[in-house]
Amino acid sequence: MKPSYTFAMVAILVALGVYVFAFERGPAPPAGDTKVQPNVVNFEAADLKTLTLEQGGKKVVLTQEKPGTWKVQDPPLGAADSSRIDITVNMVRTWQAMETVNETYDGKDLTSFGLDQPTLKMTLGLTQGDQEVWVGAKTPTNSGYYVYAKGQKKLYLTYVNIPEDLGKLVQEPPQATPAPTPMPSASAS
C-alpha cells in the first residue's frame, strides 16, 4: 500500500473521530437537575400481612403467615410461590412514579383517568392499616398507567411493568409448585 493512501485513510479516520466527538455526542445533562420521583406506596416488607388484587372480576388474596411464607387465601389454593410474591412485594415497595400528575387529587374526575372502573385494585394490608391503590387507564401512547394512591390523595403516572405484573398474579395465582415425587428405582431381577 502506498504511503499516500495510508496517510489519506488516517486523515479521514481522524476527521470522522473529531466530527463524532464534536457533534454527535449530544449535550451534557445539566448537573443537579435530576428530580427523584416519589414512590407510589410507602411500607416496609415486614409490615405487610395481606396483599389483595382485583382485576376483571377476579380477586386474589395473599396472606403472609410468617416472613417469607405466603399462602393463597382466596381462591383457596394453599401454599403460594413465596419467592414470586416476595419479588413482587419488593417491586411494589420500591415502585416509583414516572410523574406526579396531581399532588392533591380529590378523586372527583375519575373518568378522565380510567379510575371510575379501575383496571386493577391493590390493597396492602399493613400492620398500621390498609393502603389502597387503583390502576386506571393506559396513557394515550400506551407507555404508562394512571395510578391513584388513595391514602396519599395523589395521582401518578407510572410505567406499565408493575401494574401488568400485578395483573399476572390475578390471572395466574402464584400457587407453590409441589415437590416432585421420586421415581421408583428399577431393581435387577
C-alpha positions in Angstrom: 0.0 0.0 0.0 1.3 3.4 -0.9 2.1 5.8 2.0 -0.1 8.5 0.5 -3.1 6.2 0.7 -2.3 5.3 4.3 -1.9 8.9 5.2 -5.3 9.8 3.5 -7.1 7.0 5.3 -5.7 8.1 8.7 -6.7 11.7 7.9 -10.2 10.6 7.1 -10.4 8.5 10.3 -9.2 11.4 12.4 -11.7 13.8 10.7 -14.5 11.3 11.4 -13.4 11.0 15.0 -13.3 14.8 15.5 -16.8 15.1 13.9 -18.3 12.4 16.2 -16.7 13.9 19.3 -17.8 17.4 18.5 -21.3 17.0 17.1 -22.8 13.5 17.8 -22.3 13.0 21.5 -25.2 15.3 22.4 -25.3 17.9 25.1 -24.2 17.0 28.6 -27.1 16.7 31.1 -27.3 19.7 33.5 -25.8 18.9 36.8 -28.1 18.7 39.8 -31.2 18.9 37.7 -32.4 15.3 38.3 -35.6 15.1 40.4 -36.2 11.8 42.1 -39.9 10.8 41.7 -41.8 9.6 44.8 -42.8 6.0 45.5 -46.4 5.2 44.8 -46.7 3.4 48.2 -44.5 3.5 51.2 -44.2 0.5 53.5 -41.7 -2.0 54.9 -42.0 -5.6 53.7 -42.1 -6.9 57.3 -45.3 -4.8 57.9 -47.2 -6.4 55.0 -49.7 -9.0 56.2 -52.0 -9.3 53.2 -51.9 -8.4 49.5 -55.3 -8.2 47.7 -55.5 -7.8 44.0 -58.7 -7.4 41.9 -58.9 -7.3 38.2 -61.7 -8.0 35.7 -64.0 -9.6 38.2 -61.2 -11.9 39.6 -59.8 -11.5 43.1 -56.6 -12.9 44.7 -55.9 -12.6 48.4 -52.4 -13.5 49.5 -51.5 -13.7 53.2 -48.1 -13.7 54.8 -48.1 -16.3 57.6 -44.5 -15.5 58.7 -41.8 -13.6 56.9 -41.1 -15.2 53.5 -44.0 -17.7 53.8 -47.1 -16.8 51.8 -50.5 -18.5 51.3 -53.1 -18.0 48.5 -56.1 -17.4 50.7 -58.7 -16.6 48.0 -59.1 -18.6 45.9 -58.2 -21.2 48.5 -55.2 -22.8 46.8 -53.0 -23.2 49.9 -49.3 -22.7 49.8 -48.0 -20.0 47.5 -44.9 -19.5 45.4 -43.3 -17.3 48.1 -40.3 -16.3 46.1 -42.5 -14.9 43.3 -44.6 -13.0 45.8 -41.5 -11.6 47.6 -40.1 -10.4 44.3 -43.5 -8.7 43.5 -43.7 -7.1 47.0 -40.2 -5.7 46.6 -41.1 -4.2 43.2 -44.3 -2.7 44.7 -42.3 -1.4 47.8 -39.9 0.4 45.5 -42.5 1.4 42.8 -41.5 4.9 41.7 -43.9 7.1 39.8 -42.8 8.3 36.3 -44.5 11.6 37.0 -46.9 13.1 39.6 -49.9 14.2 37.7 -51.7 15.8 40.6 -50.3 16.4 44.1 -53.7 16.9 45.7 -56.1 14.7 43.7 -59.5 14.7 45.3 -60.8 11.7 43.3 -63.6 13.6 41.6 -62.6 13.3 37.9 -62.2 9.5 37.9 -63.4 9.0 34.3 -60.7 11.0 32.7 -58.0 8.7 34.0 -59.9 5.4 33.8 -60.3 5.3 37.6 -64.1 5.0 37.6 -63.6 1.4 36.6 -60.0 0.6 37.6 -58.0 -1.8 35.5 -56.6 -3.2 38.8 -57.2 -2.5 42.5 -54.5 -3.4 45.0 -55.0 -3.3 48.8 -51.9 -3.7 51.0 -53.0 -5.0 54.5 -50.3 -3.5 56.7 -49.9 -3.6 60.4 -50.6 0.1 60.7 -53.7 0.0 58.4 -54.6 -0.6 54.7 -53.2 1.3 51.7 -55.3 1.1 48.6 -54.0 1.8 45.1 -56.1 1.9 41.9 -54.6 1.4 38.5 -56.6 3.3 35.8 -56.3 3.6 32.1 -53.2 3.4 30.0 -51.9 6.7 28.6 -52.7 7.5 25.0 -49.2 6.3 24.0 -49.6 3.0 26.0 -46.3 3.9 27.8 -47.8 4.0 31.3 -50.9 3.8 33.6 -52.6 6.4 35.7 -52.4 5.3 39.3 -54.3 6.7 42.3 -52.8 6.2 45.7 -56.0 6.8 47.8 -54.3 7.3 51.2 -51.9 9.9 49.8 -54.5 11.5 47.6 -52.1 11.7 44.7 -52.4 10.8 41.1 -49.4 9.4 39.4 -48.3 8.3 36.0 -46.3 5.0 36.2 -44.6 2.7 33.7 -46.5 -0.4 32.6 -44.4 -3.1 34.1 -45.6 -3.2 37.7 -49.3 -2.9 37.0 -49.0 -5.7 34.4 -47.0 -7.9 36.7 -49.7 -7.5 39.4 -52.3 -8.4 36.8 -50.5 -11.6 36.1 -50.8 -12.5 39.8 -54.5 -12.2 39.4 -54.8 -14.2 36.2 -52.3 -16.9 37.3 -52.3 -17.0 41.2 -48.8 -17.9 42.5 -49.5 -21.4 43.7 -46.5 -23.3 45.0 -45.1 -26.0 42.8 -45.4 -29.3 44.5 -42.1 -31.2 45.1 -41.6 -33.9 42.6 -42.1 -37.4 43.8 -39.2 -39.7 43.4 -39.3 -42.3 40.7 -39.2 -45.9 41.9 -35.8 -47.4 41.2 -35.7 -50.3 38.8 -34.4 -53.4 40.6 -32.4 -56.0 38.8 -34.1 -59.4 38.7 
